[in-house]
């Protein structure tokens, strides 16, 4: 199992030379399992924060199955 904790900073300036910094945060686990010829993985990530004066709210859920 691994856990992702990512903080992203976006810096920009508008036409009036007003500087602004927005922050986004991504967090989530990734699980892996292997037994013989079977391997499984699953991940879920949630993102929140603000970018260009808009709220960010996103969810990713994914997984995989491999049989060799």
C-alpha positions in Angstrom: 0.0 0.0 0.0 1.2 3.5 -0.8 -0.4 6.9 0.0 -0.1 10.0 -2.1 -0.2 13.4 -0.4 0.5 16.1 -3.0 0.1 19.9 -2.5 0.3 22.0 -5.7 0.8 25.7 -5.7 -0.2 27.7 -8.8 1.0 31.3 -9.0 -0.4 33.8 -11.6 -0.9 37.5 -12.1 -3.8 39.3 -13.7 -3.7 42.3 -16.1 -3.7 44.7 -13.1 -0.4 43.0 -12.0 -2.3 41.5 -9.0 -0.4 38.4 -8.0 -2.4 35.4 -6.6 -1.5 32.0 -5.4 -3.9 29.1 -5.5 -3.5 25.7 -3.8 -4.7 22.3 -4.8 -4.4 19.1 -2.7 -4.4 15.5 -3.9 -4.7 12.6 -1.5 -5.4 8.9 -1.8 -4.2 5.3 -1.4 -3.0 2.8 -3.9 -3.3 -0.9 -3.1 -1.5 -3.8 -4.8 -1.9 -7.5 -4.2 -0.2 -10.5 -5.9 -0.9 -14.2 -5.4 0.7 -16.6 -7.9 -0.3 -15.6 -11.4 -2.9 -13.1 -10.2 -2.1 -9.5 -9.5 -4.6 -6.8 -8.5 -4.3 -3.1 -8.0 -6.7 -0.3 -7.0 -6.4 3.4 -6.4 -8.6 6.2 -5.2 -7.5 9.9 -5.3 -9.5 13.0 -4.2 -8.5 16.5 -5.3 -9.7 19.7 -3.7 -8.6 23.3 -3.6 -8.8 26.4 -5.8 -7.5 27.3 -9.2 -8.1 30.6 -11.0 -10.8 31.6 -8.5 -12.7 28.3 -9.1 -13.2 25.5 -6.6 -11.6 22.2 -7.5 -13.3 19.0 -6.4 -12.5 15.8 -8.2 -12.5 12.1 -7.5 -10.6 9.3 -9.3 -11.3 5.6 -8.8 -9.5 2.9 -10.8 -8.2 -0.6 -10.7 -6.6 -3.3 -12.6 -6.4 -7.1 -12.9 -3.6 -9.1 -14.4 -3.4 -12.9 -14.9 -0.1 -14.3 -16.3 
